[in-house]
Amino acid sequence: MKKVKGIYEDNVVKLLEEVHAEDGAEVEVLFADEETSEFLTQEQRAILERTKGMWADDPKIEEAFKILEEGWREWQLEEF
């Protein structure tokens, strides 16, 4: 999983960096809005800013997310 910033315009998200992915690859888009940040205290915002991206490109974290994602998929298949 990789987190990339982008700009939303006319129902299209334009990524701010090059991404190597296959055509048709599924993506998830989360919008940062001011409503969400209003619920955070100033201290929480400061912590978020300091730690944001700390684990980027860490192979151990990537592996952990891969294991979690595989487990989630298996669980979903079992439920249906």
CYANA upper distance limits for C-alpha pairs under 8 A (distance plus 0.5 A):
  1 MET  CA     62 GLU  CA      7.42
  1 MET  CA     65 PHE  CA      8.08
  2 LYS  CA     56 ALA  CA      8.46
  4 VAL  CA     15 LEU  CA      7.37
  4 VAL  CA     16 LEU  CA      7.74
  4 VAL  CA     17 GLU  CA      7.58
  5 LYS  CA     15 LEU  CA      6.56
  5 LYS  CA     16 LEU  CA      6.31
  5 LYS  CA     17 GLU  CA      8.10
  6 GLY  CA     13 VAL  CA      6.53
  6 GLY  CA     14 LYS  CA      5.72
  6 GLY  CA     15 LEU  CA      4.55
  6 GLY  CA     16 LEU  CA      5.50
  6 GLY  CA     17 GLU  CA      8.49
  7 ILE  CA     13 VAL  CA      5.97
  7 ILE  CA     14 LYS  CA      5.64
  7 ILE  CA     15 LEU  CA      6.97
  7 ILE  CA     16 LEU  CA      7.81
  8 TYR  CA     12 VAL  CA      6.15
  8 TYR  CA     13 VAL  CA      4.87
  8 TYR  CA     14 LYS  CA      6.82
  9 GLU  CA     13 VAL  CA      6.87
  9 GLU  CA     14 LYS  CA      8.15
 21 ALA  CA     25 ALA  CA      7.06
 32 ALA  CA     36 THR  CA      7.85
 33 ASP  CA     37 SER  CA      7.38
 34 GLU  CA     38 GLU  CA      6.65
 35 GLU  CA     39 PHE  CA      7.63
 36 THR  CA     40 LEU  CA      7.91
 37 SER  CA     45 ARG  CA      8.21
 40 LEU  CA     44 GLN  CA      6.22
 40 LEU  CA     45 ARG  CA      6.64
 41 THR  CA     45 ARG  CA      6.75
 42 GLN  CA     46 ALA  CA      6.73
 43 GLU  CA     47 ILE  CA      6.77
 44 GLN  CA     48 LEU  CA      6.62
 45 ARG  CA     49 GLU  CA      6.65
 46 ALA  CA     50 ARG  CA      6.72
 47 ILE  CA     51 THR  CA      6.63
 48 LEU  CA     52 LYS  CA      6.17
 55 TRP  CA     61 ILE  CA      7.26
 57 ASP  CA     61 ILE  CA      8.40
 57 ASP  CA     62 GLU  CA      7.74
 58 ASP  CA     62 GLU  CA      6.74
 59 PRO  CA     63 GLU  CA      6.58
 60 LYS  CA     64 ALA  CA      6.70
 61 ILE  CA     65 PHE  CA      6.69
 62 GLU  CA     66 LYS  CA      6.69
 63 GLU  CA     67 ILE  CA      6.74
 64 ALA  CA     68 LEU  CA      6.72
 65 PHE  CA     69 GLU  CA      6.47
 66 LYS  CA     70 GLU  CA      6.65
 67 ILE  CA     71 GLY  CA      6.66
 68 LEU  CA     72 TRP  CA      6.58
 69 GLU  CA     73 ARG  CA      6.73
 70 GLU  CA     74 GLU  CA      6.73
 71 GLY  CA     75 TRP  CA      6.60
 72 TRP  CA     76 GLN  CA      6.68
 73 ARG  CA     77 LEU  CA      6.78
 74 GLU  CA     78 GLU  CA      6.79
 75 TRP  CA     79 GLU  CA      6.81
 76 GLN  CA     80 PHE  CA      7.09
